[in-house]
């Protein structure tokens, strides 16, 4: 998932923002969906996208905080269906004084 958001420690990051990539990996039991071809037997990834979008719209200083909020929101909605959840937040071209493709953090339960 890709977003432009206002996360960062520097004041200018809260004004101009930056581009982010979010990767969400879930280990779920989706046997019902496999057998029945029915969305009710699995997790709707459009709903997961909307959860991530909501969390990305709330400015934070640290990407660790953003990743943890995303994980918490997904777990509060789908926790009974998720065996393992991993959320990676990648900040593209972070302002670190040199050429860096991205800074990233991954939180896992």
Secondary structure, 3 states (H helix, E strand, C coil): CEEEECCCCCCCHHHHCEEEEEEEEEEECCHHHHHHCCHHHCCCHHHHHHHHHHHHCCCCCCHHHHHHHHHHHHHHHHCCCEEEEEEEEEEECCCCCCCCCEEEEEEEC
